[in-house]
Amino acid sequence: MKAKKFDSEFDSGKDVTAHLDLSRARRPQQKLKRVNVDFPDWMIDSLDREASRLGVTRQSIIKVWLAERLEQIASNK
């Protein structure tokens, strides 16, 4: 399929995934690296309460909050 036709189908909302080789697809800047962080009990309890309230995992809320803070710092530079 030529690029022009691919673009046209994509722009019209057609599913073009059949024309892509997704076996080697990667998300840039998304490589995971495991880290260990120690938190005091009170902080874990607070994280768990908030995560439960939102219906997400503790890990998810930590990631979201860290990402928000890092974006805020980056935008203030």
MIDOSE-1310 file (N, C-alpha, C; in nm, 2 decimals, decimal comma, always signed):
residues 77
mkak	+0,09/-0,12/+0,00/+0,00/+0,00/+0,00/+0,09/+0,12/+0,00; +0,06/+0,22/-0,08/+0,13/+0,34/-0,09/+0,10/+0,43/+0,02; +0,19/+0,52/+0,06/+0,17/+0,61/+0,18/+0,05/+0,70/+0,16; +0,03/+0,74/+0,04/-0,08/+0,83/+0,02/-0,22/+0,76/+0,05
kfds	-0,23/+0,64/+0,00/-0,35/+0,56/+0,03/-0,36/+0,53/+0,18; -0,25/+0,49/+0,24/-0,25/+0,46/+0,38/-0,30/+0,59/+0,46; -0,24/+0,70/+0,43/-0,28/+0,83/+0,50/-0,43/+0,86/+0,47; -0,48/+0,84/+0,35/-0,62/+0,86/+0,32/-0,71/+0,77/+0,40
efds	-0,68/+0,65/+0,41/-0,76/+0,55/+0,49/-0,76/+0,59/+0,64; -0,64/+0,62/+0,69/-0,62/+0,66/+0,83/-0,71/+0,78/+0,86; -0,69/+0,88/+0,77/-0,76/+1,01/+0,79/-0,92/+0,99/+0,79; -0,96/+0,89/+0,71/-1,11/+0,87/+0,70/-1,16/+0,78/+0,81
gkdv	-1,07/+0,74/+0,90/-1,11/+0,66/+1,02/-1,11/+0,51/+1,00; -1,06/+0,47/+0,89/-1,06/+0,32/+0,87/-0,95/+0,26/+0,95; -0,97/+0,13/+0,99/-0,87/+0,06/+1,06/-0,75/+0,02/+0,97; -0,63/+0,07/+1,00/-0,52/+0,05/+0,91/-0,42/-0,05/+0,98
tahl	-0,45/-0,10/+1,10/-0,36/-0,18/+1,17/-0,32/-0,31/+1,09; -0,40/-0,36/+1,00/-0,37/-0,48/+0,93/-0,25/-0,45/+0,83; -0,22/-0,32/+0,81/-0,11/-0,29/+0,72/+0,02/-0,25/+0,79; +0,01/-0,27/+0,92/+0,13/-0,24/+1,01/+0,20/-0,36/+1,06
dlsr	+0,33/-0,36/+1,07/+0,40/-0,47/+1,14/+0,42/-0,42/+1,29; +0,33/-0,47/+1,37/+0,34/-0,43/+1,51/+0,43/-0,51/+1,60; +0,49/-0,62/+1,54/+0,58/-0,71/+1,62/+0,70/-0,64/+1,68; +0,74/-0,53/+1,61/+0,86/-0,46/+1,66/+0,83/-0,32/+1,71
arrp	+0,70/-0,29/+1,73/+0,66/-0,16/+1,77/+0,70/-0,13/+1,92; +0,75/-0,01/+1,94/+0,79/+0,03/+2,07/+0,74/+0,16/+2,10; +0,71/+0,19/+2,23/+0,67/+0,32/+2,27/+0,80/+0,40/+2,32; +0,83/+0,51/+2,26/+0,95/+0,58/+2,30/+0,94/+0,63/+2,45
qqkl	+1,05/+0,63/+2,52/+1,05/+0,68/+2,66/+0,97/+0,59/+2,75; +0,93/+0,47/+2,71/+0,84/+0,39/+2,80/+0,91/+0,26/+2,85; +1,04/+0,25/+2,84/+1,11/+0,14/+2,89/+1,10/+0,14/+3,04; +1,06/+0,03/+3,10/+1,04/+0,02/+3,24/+1,17/-0,01/+3,32
krvn	+1,19/+0,04/+3,43/+1,30/+0,01/+3,52/+1,25/+0,00/+3,66; +1,28/-0,11/+3,72/+1,22/-0,13/+3,86/+1,31/-0,06/+3,96; +1,24/+0,00/+4,05/+1,31/+0,07/+4,17/+1,24/+0,03/+4,29; +1,31/+0,03/+4,40/+1,25/+0,01/+4,53/+1,25/+0,13/+4,61
vdfp	+1,14/+0,17/+4,68/+1,13/+0,29/+4,76/+1,07/+0,25/+4,89; +1,13/+0,29/+5,00/+1,07/+0,27/+5,13/+0,99/+0,39/+5,17; +0,87/+0,36/+5,22/+0,78/+0,46/+5,27/+0,74/+0,43/+5,41; +0,72/+0,53/+5,49/+0,67/+0,51/+5,63/+0,52/+0,45/+5,62
dwmi	+0,49/+0,38/+5,73/+0,35/+0,32/+5,74/+0,24/+0,42/+5,71; +0,25/+0,54/+5,77/+0,14/+0,63/+5,76/+0,12/+0,67/+5,61; +0,23/+0,68/+5,53/+0,22/+0,71/+5,39/+0,16/+0,60/+5,31; +0,20/+0,48/+5,34/+0,14/+0,36/+5,27/-0,01/+0,36/+5,30
dsld	-0,05/+0,38/+5,43/-0,19/+0,38/+5,46/-0,27/+0,49/+5,38; -0,21/+0,61/+5,37/-0,28/+0,72/+5,30/-0,28/+0,69/+5,15; -0,18/+0,63/+5,10/-0,18/+0,59/+4,95/-0,29/+0,49/+4,93; -0,30/+0,39/+5,02/-0,39/+0,28/+5,00/-0,54/+0,34/+5,01
reas	-0,56/+0,43/+5,10/-0,70/+0,48/+5,11/-0,73/+0,56/+4,98; -0,64/+0,64/+4,94/-0,67/+0,72/+4,82/-0,68/+0,63/+4,69; -0,60/+0,53/+4,68/-0,61/+0,44/+4,57/-0,74/+0,36/+4,57; -0,78/+0,32/+4,69/-0,91/+0,25/+4,70/-1,03/+0,34/+4,67
rlgv	-1,02/+0,47/+4,71/-1,12/+0,56/+4,68/-1,14/+0,58/+4,53; -1,02/+0,59/+4,46/-1,02/+0,61/+4,31/-1,04/+0,48/+4,23; -1,03/+0,36/+4,30/-1,04/+0,24/+4,23/-0,92/+0,20/+4,15; -0,81/+0,24/+4,20/-0,68/+0,20/+4,13/-0,58/+0,14/+4,23
trqs	-0,47/+0,09/+4,18/-0,37/+0,03/+4,26/-0,28/+0,13/+4,32; -0,22/+0,09/+4,43/-0,12/+0,18/+4,49/-0,01/+0,22/+4,39; +0,04/+0,13/+4,32/+0,14/+0,16/+4,22/+0,09/+0,26/+4,12; -0,03/+0,25/+4,07/-0,08/+0,34/+3,97/-0,09/+0,48/+4,03
iikv	-0,14/+0,50/+4,15/-0,15/+0,63/+4,21/-0,01/+0,70/+4,23; +0,09/+0,62/+4,27/+0,22/+0,67/+4,28/+0,28/+0,72/+4,15; +0,26/+0,64/+4,04/+0,31/+0,67/+3,91/+0,24/+0,80/+3,86; +0,11/+0,81/+3,88/+0,04/+0,92/+3,83/+0,08/+1,05/+3,90
wlae	+0,09/+1,04/+4,03/+0,13/+1,16/+4,11/+0,27/+1,20/+4,08; +0,36/+1,11/+4,06/+0,50/+1,14/+4,03/+0,51/+1,21/+3,89; +0,43/+1,15/+3,80/+0,43/+1,20/+3,66/+0,37/+1,35/+3,66; +0,27/+1,37/+3,74/+0,21/+1,50/+3,74/+0,31/+1,60/+3,80
rleq	+0,38/+1,56/+3,90/+0,48/+1,65/+3,97/+0,59/+1,68/+3,87; +0,64/+1,58/+3,81/+0,75/+1,60/+3,71/+0,71/+1,69/+3,60; +0,59/+1,67/+3,55/+0,54/+1,76/+3,44/+0,53/+1,90/+3,49; +0,49/+1,92/+3,61/+0,47/+2,05/+3,67/+0,61/+2,12/+3,68
iasn	+0,71/+2,05/+3,73/+0,84/+2,10/+3,74/+0,90/+2,13/+3,60; +0,88/+2,05/+3,51/+0,93/+2,07/+3,37/+0,86/+2,20/+3,31; +0,74/+2,22/+3,34/+0,67/+2,34/+3,28/+0,71/+2,47/+3,35; +0,76/+2,46/+3,46/+0,81/+2,58/+3,54/+0,95/+2,62/+3,50
k	+1,01/+2,55/+3,42/+1,15/+2,58/+3,38/+1,16/+2,68/+3,26
